[in-house]
Amino acid sequence: MPSFDAVLEPNFVEIRNGVDNAAKEIGTRFDFKGTGASIELKGKEKDSTIELVGDSDFQLEQLETVIMDKMTKRKVELTYFDREAKVEKLGGDKVKKVWKVRAGIPSDLAKKIVGKIKDSKLKVQAGIQGDAVRVTGKDRDVLQTCIALLRKEISDTPLSFNNFRD
């Protein structure tokens, strides 16, 4: 039976390159000279974070603008990042913000995907397998219709579809 997996897998090589480019730009920009501004990628692939440190809230916003610009230039969708973290005060006047890199489908989103597939009345079965959703069906055309449906319905998350088998 043909099947495919719906997964949430960012390109970690491009994320690392984007962070490195942003750090390089911060080192050369005049408005960041002599400040404690920095951008770092921390952690392994599945639980990576991007740590932004600045001297003020305004500088933190400038850092976010730089990293967003570098990620869009490298064609990394900004929806891969959970940017809702609160700004933390460090010693003195330094502030820090942490972006989480979203990798793997969380269980609530997986349930939403399975619900959308079941509501569509397509002749496919969807099941949650770890941090992916496996969809199986009798016909390849139905699976392609299912992929199109998921791209349309789940537009706030950059799902990718791999492991397509006949």
DSSP file (Angstrom, degrees, kcal/mol; ACC not computed):
  #  RESIDUE AA STRUCTURE BP1 BP2  ACC     N-H-->O    O-->H-N    N-H-->O    O-->H-N    TCO  KAPPA ALPHA  PHI   PSI    X-CA   Y-CA   Z-CA
    1    1 A M              0   0    0      0, 0.0   137,-0.2     0, 0.0   138,-0.1   0.000 360.0 360.0 360.0 132.9    0.0    0.0    0.0
    2    2 A P        +     0   0    0      0, 0.0   135,-2.2     0, 0.0     2,-0.3  -0.348 360.0 166.4 -65.0 146.2    1.4    3.4   -0.9
    3    3 A S  E     -AB 136 165A   0    162,-1.7   162,-3.1   133,-0.2     2,-0.3  -0.973  19.1-168.5-153.3 165.2    2.2    5.7    2.0
    4    4 A F  E     -A  135   0A   0    131,-2.0   131,-2.9    -2,-0.3     2,-0.4  -0.968  20.3-124.8-150.6 163.6    4.0    8.9    3.0
    5    5 A D  E     -AB 134 162A   0    157,-3.1   157,-2.2    -2,-0.3     2,-0.6  -0.939  10.4-148.4-113.1 134.2    5.1   10.7    6.1
    6    6 A A  E     +AB 133 161A   0    127,-2.9   127,-2.0    -2,-0.4     2,-0.3  -0.911  34.5 167.8 -96.7 120.9    4.1   14.3    7.0
    7    7 A V  E     - B   0 160A   0    153,-3.2   153,-3.0    -2,-0.6     2,-0.5  -0.847  41.1-133.5-132.9 164.8    7.0   15.7    9.0
    8    8 A L        +     0   0    0    123,-0.5    96,-3.1    -2,-0.3   151,-0.1  -0.872  42.6 155.5-120.3  93.1    8.3   19.0   10.3
    9    9 A E        -     0   0    0     -2,-0.5    94,-0.1   149,-0.3     2,-0.1  -0.912  24.8-159.9-127.5 103.4   12.0   19.0    9.5
   10   10 A P        -     0   0    0      0, 0.0     2,-1.1     0, 0.0     3,-0.1  -0.402  34.0-104.0 -74.3 160.5   13.9   22.3    9.1
   11   11 A N     >  -     0   0    0      1,-0.2     4,-1.9    -2,-0.1     3,-0.3  -0.744  35.3-170.3 -85.2  99.2   17.2   22.4    7.2
   12   12 A F  H  > S+     0   0    0     -2,-1.1     4,-2.4     1,-0.2    -1,-0.2   0.765  81.4  59.3 -68.1 -25.7   19.6   22.6   10.0
   13   13 A V  H  > S+     0   0    0      2,-0.2     4,-2.3     1,-0.2    -1,-0.2   0.929 108.7  44.3 -66.1 -44.3   22.6   23.3    7.7
   14   14 A E  H  > S+     0   0    0     -3,-0.3     4,-2.5     2,-0.2    -2,-0.2   0.857 112.1  53.1 -68.8 -35.0   20.8   26.5    6.4
   15   15 A I  H  X S+     0   0    0     -4,-1.9     4,-2.4     2,-0.2    -2,-0.2   0.938 110.5  47.1 -64.1 -45.6   19.8   27.5   10.0
   16   16 A R  H  X S+     0   0    0     -4,-2.4     4,-2.5     1,-0.2    -2,-0.2   0.915 113.0  49.1 -61.7 -42.7   23.4   27.2   11.1
   17   17 A N  H  X S+     0   0    0     -4,-2.3     4,-2.6     1,-0.2    -1,-0.2   0.899 110.4  51.1 -63.9 -40.0   24.7   29.2    8.1
   18   18 A G  H  X S+     0   0    0     -4,-2.5     4,-2.2     2,-0.2    -2,-0.2   0.905 111.4  46.9 -63.8 -41.7   22.0   31.9    8.7
   19   19 A V  H  X S+     0   0    0     -4,-2.4     4,-2.6     2,-0.2    -2,-0.2   0.908 112.6  50.1 -66.2 -41.7   23.1   32.2   12.4
   20   20 A D  H  X S+     0   0    0     -4,-2.5     4,-2.1     2,-0.2    -2,-0.2   0.909 111.5  48.4 -63.7 -41.2   26.8   32.3   11.4
   21   21 A N  H  X S+     0   0    0     -4,-2.6     4,-2.3     2,-0.2    -1,-0.2   0.895 111.9  49.5 -64.9 -39.7   26.1   35.0    8.7
   22   22 A A  H  X S+     0   0    0     -4,-2.2     4,-2.3     2,-0.2    -2,-0.2   0.910 110.4  50.1 -65.8 -41.5   24.1   37.1   11.3
   23   23 A A  H  X S+     0   0    0     -4,-2.6     4,-1.7     1,-0.2    -2,-0.2   0.889 110.6  50.5 -63.2 -38.6   26.9   36.8   13.8
   24   24 A K  H  X S+     0   0    0     -4,-2.1     4,-1.0     2,-0.2    -2,-0.2   0.908 110.3  49.2 -65.2 -42.0   29.4   37.9   11.2
   25   25 A E  H >X S+     0   0    0     -4,-2.3     4,-1.9     1,-0.2     3,-0.5   0.889 108.2  53.6 -65.3 -38.4   27.2   40.9   10.3
   26   26 A I  H 3< S+     0   0    0     -4,-2.3    -1,-0.2     1,-0.2    -2,-0.2   0.875 106.1  54.1 -63.6 -36.4   26.8   41.9   14.0
   27   27 A G  H 3< S+     0   0    0     -4,-1.7    -1,-0.2     1,-0.2    -2,-0.2   0.758 116.4  37.3 -67.8 -24.5   30.6   41.9   14.3
   28   28 A T  H << S+     0   0    0     -4,-1.0    -2,-0.2    -3,-0.5    -1,-0.2   0.645  90.2 102.8-103.8 -17.5   31.0   44.3   11.4
   29   29 A R    ><  -     0   0    0     -4,-1.9     3,-0.9     1,-0.1     4,-0.4  -0.449  66.5-138.3 -73.7 140.7   28.1   46.6   11.8
   30   30 A F  G >  S+     0   0    0      1,-0.2     3,-1.2     2,-0.2    -1,-0.1   0.870 100.0  57.4 -65.3 -39.4   28.9   50.1   13.3
   31   31 A D  G 3  S+     0   0    0      1,-0.3    -1,-0.2     3,-0.0    -5,-0.1   0.634 109.4  46.5 -71.9 -11.3   25.8   50.2   15.6
   32   32 A F  G X  S+     0   0    0     -3,-0.9     3,-1.6    -6,-0.2     5,-0.3   0.414  82.9 121.9-105.2  -0.8   26.9   46.9   17.3
   33   33 A K  T <  S+     0   0    0     -3,-1.2     3,-0.1    -4,-0.4    -6,-0.1  -0.413  82.6   7.5 -65.2 132.8   30.6   47.9   17.8
   34   34 A G  T 3  S+     0   0    0      1,-0.3    -1,-0.3    -2,-0.1     2,-0.2   0.596 106.2 111.9  74.9  11.3   31.6   47.8   21.4
   35   35 A T  S <  S-     0   0    0     -3,-1.6    -1,-0.3     2,-0.1    -3,-0.1  -0.614  77.4-116.4-108.5 172.9   28.4   46.2   22.6
   36   36 A G        +     0   0    0     -2,-0.2     2,-0.2    -3,-0.1    -3,-0.1   0.074  62.6 142.4 -94.6  24.2   27.6   42.8   24.1
   37   37 A A        +     0   0    0     -5,-0.3     2,-0.3   -11,-0.1    17,-0.2  -0.446  20.8 157.2 -70.3 134.0   25.3   41.9   21.2
   38   38 A S  E     -D   53   0B   0     15,-2.5    15,-2.6    -2,-0.2     2,-0.4  -0.995  31.3-155.2-155.7 155.2   25.6   38.2   20.1
   39   39 A I  E     +D   52   0B   0     -2,-0.3     2,-0.3    13,-0.2    13,-0.2  -1.000  21.8 175.5-131.6 130.4   23.7   35.5   18.3
   40   40 A E  E     -D   51   0B   0     11,-2.0    11,-3.0    -2,-0.4     2,-0.6  -0.990  27.7-139.2-137.9 144.8   24.4   31.8   19.0
   41   41 A L  E     -D   50   0B   0     -2,-0.3     2,-0.3     9,-0.2     9,-0.2  -0.915  32.2-175.3 -99.2 123.6   22.9   28.5   17.9
   42   42 A K  E     +D   49   0B   0      7,-3.3     7,-2.6    -2,-0.6     2,-0.0  -0.887  33.8  21.6-122.5 151.0   22.9   26.1   20.9
   43   43 A G  S    S-     0   0    0     -2,-0.3     5,-0.2     5,-0.2     2,-0.1  -0.105  84.6 -60.8  91.8 172.3   21.9   22.4   21.2
   44   44 A K        -     0   0    0      3,-0.3     3,-0.2     4,-0.1    -2,-0.1  -0.267  63.6 -84.3 -85.9 178.9   21.7   19.5   18.9
   45   45 A E  S >  S+     0   0    0      1,-0.2     3,-0.9     2,-0.2    56,-0.1   0.897 122.3  45.1 -56.2 -52.1   19.3   19.2   15.9
   46   46 A K  T 3  S+     0   0    0      1,-0.3    57,-0.4    56,-0.0    -1,-0.2   0.827 126.4  29.2 -68.9 -31.3   16.1   18.1   17.6
   47   47 A D  T 3  S+     0   0    0     -3,-0.2    -3,-0.3    55,-0.1    -1,-0.3  -0.406  85.9 151.5-126.4  58.0   16.2   20.6   20.5
   48   48 A S    <   -     0   0    0     -3,-0.9    53,-2.3    53,-0.3     2,-0.3  -0.538  21.0-170.4 -85.0 152.2   18.2   23.5   19.0
   49   49 A T  E     -DE  42 100B   0     -7,-2.6    -7,-3.3    51,-0.2     2,-0.5  -0.977  19.1-138.9-137.3 153.6   17.7   27.1   20.2
   50   50 A I  E     -DE  41  99B   0     49,-2.8    49,-3.0    -2,-0.3     2,-0.6  -0.972  21.4-154.8-111.7 122.0   18.9   30.4   18.9
   51   51 A E  E     -DE  40  98B   0    -11,-3.0   -11,-2.0    -2,-0.5     2,-0.5  -0.871   7.3-167.5-104.8 121.5   20.1   32.7   21.7
   52   52 A L  E     -DE  39  97B   0     45,-3.1    45,-2.5    -2,-0.6     2,-0.4  -0.933   6.5-176.7-108.6 124.6   20.0   36.5   21.1
   53   53 A V  E     +DE  38  96B   0    -15,-2.6   -15,-2.5    -2,-0.5     2,-0.3  -0.985  10.8 160.1-124.9 130.4   21.8   38.7   23.7
   54   54 A G  E     - E   0  95B   0     41,-2.5    41,-2.8    -2,-0.4     3,-0.1  -0.887  47.8-116.0-141.8 172.3   21.7   42.5   23.5
   55   55 A D  S    S+     0   0    0     -2,-0.3     2,-0.3    39,-0.2    41,-0.1   0.676  95.1   6.4 -84.7 -18.7   22.3   45.6   25.7
   56   56 A S  S  > S-     0   0    0     39,-0.1     4,-2.0     1,-0.1    39,-0.1  -0.946  79.3 -99.0-153.5 171.2   18.7   46.8   25.5
   57   57 A D  H  > S+     0   0    0     -2,-0.3     4,-2.0     1,-0.2     5,-0.1   0.893 122.3  53.4 -62.9 -39.3   15.3   45.9   24.2
   58   58 A F  H  > S+     0   0    0      1,-0.2     4,-1.9     2,-0.2    -1,-0.2   0.915 108.8  48.3 -62.5 -42.7   15.9   48.1   21.1
   59   59 A Q  H  > S+     0   0    0      1,-0.2     4,-2.2     2,-0.2    -1,-0.2   0.860 108.1  55.3 -66.7 -33.9   19.1   46.3   20.3
   60   60 A L  H  X S+     0   0    0     -4,-2.0     4,-2.3     2,-0.2    -1,-0.2   0.893 106.6  50.8 -64.0 -39.8   17.4   42.9   20.8
   61   61 A E  H  X S+     0   0    0     -4,-2.0     4,-2.1     2,-0.2    -2,-0.2   0.885 109.0  51.5 -63.7 -38.2   14.8   44.0   18.2
   62   62 A Q  H  X S+     0   0    0     -4,-1.9     4,-2.1     2,-0.2    -2,-0.2   0.894 108.9  50.8 -65.2 -39.5   17.7   44.9   15.8
   63   63 A L  H  X S+     0   0    0     -4,-2.2     4,-2.6     2,-0.2     5,-0.2   0.908 109.0  51.2 -63.1 -41.7   19.2   41.5   16.4
   64   64 A E  H  X S+     0   0    0     -4,-2.3     4,-2.4     1,-0.2    -2,-0.2   0.895 109.0  51.3 -62.7 -39.1   15.9   39.8   15.6
   65   65 A T  H  X S+     0   0    0     -4,-2.1     4,-2.2     2,-0.2    -1,-0.2   0.911 110.7  48.5 -63.2 -42.2   15.7   41.9   12.4
   66   66 A V  H  X S+     0   0    0     -4,-2.1     4,-2.3     2,-0.2    -2,-0.2   0.938 113.6  45.5 -64.1 -47.3   19.2   40.8   11.3
   67   67 A I  H  X S+     0   0    0     -4,-2.6     4,-2.3     1,-0.2    -2,-0.2   0.882 112.4  51.1 -68.4 -36.5   18.5   37.1   12.0
   68   68 A M  H  X S+     0   0    0     -4,-2.4     4,-2.3    -5,-0.2    -1,-0.2   0.913 110.5  50.1 -63.4 -41.3   15.1   37.2   10.2
   69   69 A D  H  X S+     0   0    0     -4,-2.2     4,-1.9    -5,-0.2    -2,-0.2   0.919 111.8  46.9 -62.4 -44.3   16.7   38.8    7.2
   70   70 A K  H  X S+     0   0    0     -4,-2.3     4,-1.3     1,-0.2    -1,-0.2   0.881 112.1  50.4 -67.5 -37.6   19.5   36.1    7.1
   71   71 A M  H  <>S+     0   0    0     -4,-2.3     5,-2.8     2,-0.2    -1,-0.2   0.907 110.7  48.3 -68.5 -40.5   17.0   33.3    7.4
   72   72 A T  H ><5S+     0   0    0     -4,-2.3     3,-1.1     1,-0.2    -1,-0.2   0.865 108.8  54.2 -69.3 -32.9   14.8   34.5    4.7
   73   73 A K  H 3<5S+     0   0    0     -4,-1.9    -1,-0.2     1,-0.2    -2,-0.2   0.828 109.7  47.9 -66.1 -29.9   17.8   35.0    2.4
   74   74 A R  T 3<5S-     0   0    0     -4,-1.3    -1,-0.2    -5,-0.1    -2,-0.2   0.304 118.3-115.2 -92.4   8.6   18.7   31.3    3.0
   75   75 A K  T < 5 +     0   0    0     -3,-1.1     2,-0.6     1,-0.2    -3,-0.2   0.830  65.6 146.2  61.3  37.2   15.1   30.3    2.3
   76   76 A V      < -     0   0    0     -5,-2.8    -1,-0.2    -6,-0.1    -2,-0.1  -0.926  50.5-124.8-100.3 120.4   14.4   29.1    5.9
   77   77 A E    >   -     0   0    0     -2,-0.6     3,-1.5     1,-0.1     4,-0.1  -0.419   7.1-137.4 -68.7 138.1   10.8   29.7    6.8
   78   78 A L  G >  S+     0   0    0      1,-0.3     3,-1.5     2,-0.2    -1,-0.1   0.629  96.6  77.0 -71.8 -12.6   10.4   31.8   10.0
   79   79 A T  G 3  S+     0   0    0      1,-0.3    -1,-0.3     3,-0.1    -2,-0.1   0.586  78.3  73.6 -74.4  -7.6    7.6   29.5   11.1
   80   80 A Y  G <  S+     0   0    0     -3,-1.5    22,-4.0    77,-0.1     2,-0.4   0.627  89.9  75.0 -73.2 -12.2   10.2   26.9   12.0
   81   81 A F  E <  S-F  101   0B   0     -3,-1.5     2,-1.0    20,-0.2    20,-0.2  -0.849  73.1-144.3-109.5 136.4   11.0   29.1   15.0
   82   82 A D  E     +F  100   0B   0     18,-3.1    18,-1.7    -2,-0.4     3,-0.4  -0.847  28.8 169.3 -92.8 101.2    9.0   29.6   18.2
   83   83 A R        +     0   0    0     -2,-1.0    -1,-0.1    16,-0.2    16,-0.1   0.186  46.6  98.0-101.8  15.5    9.7   33.3   18.8
   84   84 A E        +     0   0    0     16,-0.1    -1,-0.2     2,-0.0    15,-0.1   0.376  49.8 125.4 -87.7   4.8    7.2   33.8   21.6
   85   85 A A        -     0   0    0     13,-0.4     2,-0.1    -3,-0.4     3,-0.0  -0.283  64.4-110.2 -65.5 149.4    9.6   33.5   24.5
   86   86 A K        -     0   0    0      1,-0.1     2,-0.4    11,-0.1    12,-0.4  -0.424  32.7-101.3 -77.9 155.0    9.8   36.4   26.9
   87   87 A V        -     0   0    0     10,-0.1     2,-0.4    -2,-0.1    10,-0.2  -0.650  38.3-148.4 -77.6 126.9   12.7   38.7   27.2
   88   88 A E  E     -G   96   0B   0      8,-3.3     8,-2.6    -2,-0.4     2,-0.5  -0.782   7.7-131.1 -99.2 140.4   14.9   37.7   30.1
   89   89 A K  E     -G   95   0B   0     -2,-0.4     6,-0.2     6,-0.2     2,-0.1  -0.786  25.5-169.9 -88.3 128.0   16.9   40.3   32.1
   90   90 A L        -     0   0    0      4,-2.9     4,-0.1    -2,-0.5     6,-0.0  -0.380  45.4 -50.7-100.6-173.6   20.6   39.3   32.6
   91   91 A G  S >  S-     0   0    0     -2,-0.1     3,-1.3     2,-0.1     2,-0.3  -0.305 112.4  -8.1 -60.4 141.6   23.1   41.1   34.9
   92   92 A G  T 3  S-     0   0    0      1,-0.2   -37,-0.0    -3,-0.1    -2,-0.0  -0.532 130.1 -31.5  73.7-133.5   23.3   44.8   34.4
   93   93 A D  T 3  S+     0   0    0     -2,-0.3    -1,-0.2    -4,-0.1     2,-0.2   0.225 100.9 122.8-106.7  13.9   21.3   46.1   31.5
   94   94 A K    <   -     0   0    0     -3,-1.3    -4,-2.9    -4,-0.1     2,-0.3  -0.494  40.7-165.5 -78.3 146.1   21.7   43.0   29.2
   95   95 A V  E     -EG  54  89B   0    -41,-2.8   -41,-2.5    -6,-0.2     2,-0.4  -0.930   1.7-160.7-129.4 155.0   18.7   41.2   27.9
   96   96 A K  E     -EG  53  88B   0     -8,-2.6    -8,-3.3    -2,-0.3     2,-0.4  -0.990   6.7-173.1-138.6 143.4   18.3   37.8   26.3
   97   97 A K  E     -E   52   0B   0    -45,-2.5   -45,-3.1    -2,-0.4     2,-0.5  -0.998  11.8-152.2-135.3 140.1   15.7   36.1   24.1
   98   98 A V  E     -E   51   0B   0    -12,-0.4     2,-0.5    -2,-0.4   -13,-0.4  -0.953   2.1-160.4-118.3 126.2   15.7   32.5   23.1
   99   99 A W  E     -E   50   0B   0    -49,-3.0   -49,-2.8    -2,-0.5     2,-0.4  -0.891  14.9-143.2 -99.2 131.0   14.1   31.2   19.9
  100  100 A K  E     -EF  49  82B   0    -18,-1.7   -18,-3.1    -2,-0.5     2,-0.6  -0.780  11.2-132.1 -92.2 139.2   13.3   27.5   19.8
  101  101 A V  E     - F   0  81B   0    -53,-2.3     2,-0.7    -2,-0.4   -53,-0.3  -0.818  21.3-136.7 -89.5 120.6   13.7   25.6   16.5
  102  102 A R        +     0   0    0    -22,-4.0     2,-0.4    -2,-0.6   -55,-0.1  -0.689  35.2 161.8 -83.8 115.5   10.6   23.5   15.9
  103  103 A A        +     0   0    0     -2,-0.7   -94,-0.2   -57,-0.4    -2,-0.0  -0.998  48.4  23.8-134.8 130.9   11.5   20.1   14.7
  104  104 A G  S    S-     0   0    0    -96,-3.1    28,-0.2    -2,-0.4    -1,-0.1   0.278  93.6 -82.7  88.3 139.6    9.1   17.1   14.8
  105  105 A I        -     0   0    0     26,-2.3    27,-0.0   -99,-0.1   -99,-0.0  -0.634  44.7-130.0 -79.1 123.0    5.4   17.5   14.8
  106  106 A P     >  -     0   0    0      0, 0.0     4,-2.4     0, 0.0     3,-0.3  -0.330  25.0-109.0 -67.8 158.7    4.0   18.1   18.3
  107  107 A S  H  > S+     0   0    0      1,-0.2     4,-2.3     2,-0.2     5,-0.2   0.841 116.2  53.4 -62.9 -35.9    1.2   15.9   19.5
  108  108 A D  H  > S+     0   0    0      2,-0.2     4,-1.7     1,-0.2    -1,-0.2   0.900 112.1  44.9 -67.6 -38.2   -1.5   18.6   19.3
  109  109 A L  H  > S+     0   0    0     -3,-0.3     4,-2.5     2,-0.2    -2,-0.2   0.876 111.1  54.1 -69.8 -37.1   -0.6   19.4   15.7
  110  110 A A  H  X S+     0   0    0     -4,-2.4     4,-2.5     1,-0.2    -2,-0.2   0.912 108.7  48.7 -62.6 -42.0   -0.5   15.7   14.8
  111  111 A K  H  X S+     0   0    0     -4,-2.3     4,-2.3     1,-0.2    -1,-0.2   0.883 110.4  51.6 -64.1 -37.5   -4.0   15.3   16.2
  112  112 A K  H  X S+     0   0    0     -4,-1.7     4,-2.4     2,-0.2    -2,-0.2   0.907 110.1  48.9 -64.8 -41.7   -5.1   18.3   14.1
  113  113 A I  H  X S+     0   0    0     -4,-2.5     4,-2.2     2,-0.2    -2,-0.2   0.935 112.0  47.8 -63.6 -46.6   -3.6   16.8   11.0
  114  114 A V  H  X S+     0   0    0     -4,-2.5     4,-2.4     1,-0.2    -1,-0.2   0.898 111.8  51.3 -61.9 -40.0   -5.2   13.4   11.6
  115  115 A G  H  X S+     0   0    0     -4,-2.3     4,-2.4     2,-0.2    -1,-0.2   0.904 108.9  50.0 -63.3 -42.2   -8.6   15.2   12.2
  116  116 A K  H  X S+     0   0    0     -4,-2.4     4,-1.2     2,-0.2    -1,-0.2   0.893 111.5  49.2 -63.0 -40.0   -8.3   17.2    9.0
  117  117 A I  H  <>S+     0   0    0     -4,-2.2     5,-0.8     2,-0.2     4,-0.4   0.920 112.9  46.3 -66.8 -43.2   -7.6   14.0    7.0
  118  118 A K  H ><5S+     0   0    0     -4,-2.4     3,-1.0     1,-0.2    -2,-0.2   0.881 111.2  52.4 -67.4 -37.0  -10.5   12.1    8.6
  119  119 A D  H 3<5S+     0   0    0     -4,-2.4    -1,-0.2     1,-0.2    -2,-0.2   0.746  98.7  65.6 -68.9 -22.9  -12.9   15.1    8.0
  120  120 A S  T 3<5S-     0   0    0     -4,-1.2    -1,-0.2    -3,-0.3    -2,-0.2   0.650  98.2-136.8 -75.9 -13.2  -11.9   15.2    4.3
  121  121 A K  T < 5 +     0   0    0     -3,-1.0     2,-0.1    -4,-0.4    -3,-0.1   0.709  47.7 154.6  64.2  21.9  -13.5   11.8    3.7
  122  122 A L      < -     0   0    0     -5,-0.8     2,-2.0     1,-0.1    -1,-0.2  -0.490  57.4-110.2 -74.9 153.2  -10.6   10.7    1.6
  123  123 A K  S    S+     0   0    0     -2,-0.1    15,-0.7    -3,-0.1     2,-0.3  -0.433  81.9 106.2 -85.2  65.0  -10.0    6.9    1.4
  124  124 A V  E     -C  137   0A   0     -2,-2.0     2,-0.4    13,-0.2    13,-0.2  -0.941  61.6-134.4-137.0 159.2   -6.8    7.1    3.5
  125  125 A Q  E     -C  136   0A   0     11,-3.0    11,-2.8    -2,-0.3     2,-0.4  -0.953  18.4-163.6-114.3 137.3   -5.7    6.1    7.0
  126  126 A A  E     +C  135   0A   0     -2,-0.4     2,-0.4     9,-0.2     9,-0.2  -0.968  10.1 176.3-122.0 136.5   -3.6    8.5    9.1
  127  127 A G  E     -C  134   0A   0      7,-2.5     7,-2.7    -2,-0.4     2,-0.5  -0.998  30.6-120.2-140.9 143.9   -1.7    7.5   12.2
  128  128 A I  E     +C  133   0A   0     -2,-0.4     2,-0.4     5,-0.2     5,-0.2  -0.704  29.0 180.0 -83.9 126.4    0.7    9.3   14.5
  129  129 A Q  E >   -C  132   0A   0      3,-2.9     3,-1.0    -2,-0.5     2,-0.4  -0.841  58.9 -62.7-129.5  94.5    4.1    7.7   14.7
  130  130 A G  T 3  S-     0   0    0     -2,-0.4    -1,-0.0     1,-0.2    -2,-0.0  -0.539 118.3 -14.9  69.3-121.2    6.5    9.5   17.0
  131  131 A D  T 3  S+     0   0    0     -2,-0.4   -26,-2.3    -3,-0.1  -123,-0.5  -0.029 129.0  68.6-105.9  30.4    7.0   13.0   15.7
  132  132 A A  E <  S- C   0 129A   0     -3,-1.0    -3,-2.9   -28,-0.2     2,-0.5  -0.930  72.6-131.0-138.3 162.5    5.6   12.2   12.2
  133  133 A V  E     -AC   6 128A   0   -127,-2.0  -127,-2.9    -2,-0.3     2,-0.5  -0.978  20.2-153.2-117.6 118.9    2.1   11.4   10.8
  134  134 A R  E     -AC   5 127A   0     -7,-2.7    -7,-2.5    -2,-0.5     2,-0.5  -0.800   9.3-167.2 -94.3 129.8    2.0    8.4    8.4
  135  135 A V  E     -AC   4 126A   0   -131,-2.9  -131,-2.0    -2,-0.5     2,-0.3  -0.972   6.6-177.4-118.4 126.3   -0.7    8.4    5.8
  136  136 A T  E     +AC   3 125A   0    -11,-2.8   -11,-3.0    -2,-0.5     2,-0.3  -0.933   8.5 158.5-124.0 148.4   -1.5    5.2    3.8
  137  137 A G  E     - C   0 124A   0   -135,-2.2   -13,-0.2    -2,-0.3     3,-0.0  -0.954  47.0-111.8-156.9 172.1   -4.0    4.6    1.1
  138  138 A K  S    S+     0   0    0    -15,-0.7     2,-0.4    -2,-0.3   -14,-0.1   0.774  97.4  47.4 -81.6 -26.5   -4.8    2.3   -1.8
  139  139 A D     >  -     0   0    0    -16,-0.3     4,-1.4     1,-0.1     3,-0.2  -0.929  67.5-141.9-125.4 140.5   -4.1    4.8   -4.6
  140  140 A R  H  > S+     0   0    0     -2,-0.4     4,-2.0     1,-0.2     5,-0.2   0.850 103.5  58.4 -64.1 -36.4   -1.2    7.2   -5.2
  141  141 A D  H  > S+     0   0    0      1,-0.2     4,-2.0     2,-0.2    -1,-0.2   0.868 103.3  51.9 -64.2 -37.0   -3.6    9.8   -6.6
  142  142 A V  H  > S+     0   0    0      2,-0.2     4,-2.1     1,-0.2    -1,-0.2   0.887 108.6  51.5 -66.7 -38.2   -5.5    9.9   -3.3
  143  143 A L  H  X S+     0   0    0     -4,-1.4     4,-2.2     2,-0.2    -2,-0.2   0.886 109.0  50.3 -65.4 -38.5   -2.3   10.4   -1.4
  144  144 A Q  H  X S+     0   0    0     -4,-2.0     4,-2.1     2,-0.2    -1,-0.2   0.871 109.7  50.7 -67.7 -35.6   -1.3   13.3   -3.7
  145  145 A T  H  X S+     0   0    0     -4,-2.0     4,-2.2     2,-0.2    -2,-0.2   0.888 109.2  52.2 -64.5 -39.0   -4.8   14.8   -3.1
  146  146 A C  H  X S+     0   0    0     -4,-2.1     4,-2.5     2,-0.2    -2,-0.2   0.895 107.8  50.9 -64.4 -41.4   -4.2   14.4    0.7
  147  147 A I  H  X S+     0   0    0     -4,-2.2     4,-2.4     2,-0.2    -2,-0.2   0.926 110.5  49.1 -62.0 -44.9   -0.8   16.2    0.4
  148  148 A A  H  X S+     0   0    0     -4,-2.1     4,-1.8     1,-0.2    -2,-0.2   0.895 110.6  51.4 -61.2 -40.3   -2.5   19.1   -1.4
  149  149 A L  H  X S+     0   0    0     -4,-2.2     4,-3.0     1,-0.2     5,-0.3   0.925 110.4  48.0 -62.6 -45.2   -5.2   19.2    1.3
  150  150 A L  H  X S+     0   0    0     -4,-2.5     4,-2.4     1,-0.2    -2,-0.2   0.882 109.4  52.8 -66.0 -38.0   -2.7   19.3    4.1
  151  151 A R  H  < S+     0   0    0     -4,-2.4    -1,-0.2     1,-0.2    -2,-0.2   0.875 115.9  41.6 -63.3 -35.8   -0.7   22.1    2.4
  152  152 A K  H  < S+     0   0    0     -4,-1.8     3,-0.4    -5,-0.2    -2,-0.2   0.917 121.2  38.7 -77.1 -45.0   -3.9   24.1    2.1
  153  153 A E  H  < S+     0   0    0     -4,-3.0     2,-0.9     1,-0.2     3,-0.2   0.870 117.7  46.0 -78.3 -38.6   -5.4   23.4    5.5
  154  154 A I     <  +     0   0    0     -4,-2.4     3,-0.5    -5,-0.3     5,-0.4  -0.629  68.0 143.1-105.4  71.9   -2.2   23.5    7.6
  155  155 A S        +     0   0    0     -2,-0.9    -1,-0.2    -3,-0.4    -2,-0.1   0.639  59.2  66.8 -89.3 -14.4   -0.7   26.7    6.2
  156  156 A D  S    S+     0   0    0     -3,-0.2    -1,-0.2     1,-0.1    -2,-0.1   0.547  99.5  56.2 -84.1  -5.3    0.8   28.0    9.5
  157  157 A T  S    S-     0   0    0     -3,-0.5     2,-2.0    -6,-0.1   -77,-0.1  -0.993  83.8-129.3-127.3 130.7    3.3   25.2    9.7
  158  158 A P        -     0   0    0      0, 0.0  -149,-0.3     0, 0.0    -3,-0.1  -0.502  36.4-174.3 -80.6  77.5    5.8   24.3    7.0
  159  159 A L        -     0   0    0     -2,-2.0     2,-0.3    -5,-0.4  -151,-0.2  -0.401   7.6-159.6 -69.4 145.5    5.1   20.6    6.7
  160  160 A S  E     -B    7   0A   0   -153,-3.0  -153,-3.2    -2,-0.1     2,-0.5  -0.936   7.6-141.9-123.3 154.6    7.3   18.5    4.4
  161  161 A F  E     +B    6   0A   0     -2,-0.3     2,-0.2  -155,-0.2  -155,-0.2  -0.956  32.4 151.4-121.5 119.5    6.3   15.1    3.0
  162  162 A N  E     +B    5   0A   0   -157,-2.2  -157,-3.1    -2,-0.5     3,-0.1  -0.753  42.8  56.4-136.0-177.1    8.9   12.3    2.7
  163  163 A N  E     +     0   0A   0     -2,-0.2     2,-0.5     1,-0.2    -1,-0.1   0.838  64.6 178.1  60.1  35.2    9.2    8.6    2.6
  164  164 A F  E     -     0   0A   0     -3,-0.2     2,-0.4  -160,-0.1  -160,-0.2  -0.584   6.1-179.9 -73.3 120.9    6.7    8.4   -0.2
  165  165 A R  E      B    3   0A   0   -162,-3.1  -162,-1.7    -2,-0.5    -3,-0.0  -0.941 360.0 360.0-127.3 145.8    6.4    4.7   -1.1
  166  166 A D              0   0    0     -2,-0.4    -1,-0.1  -164,-0.2   -26,-0.1   0.398 360.0 360.0 -96.8 360.0    4.4    2.8   -3.7
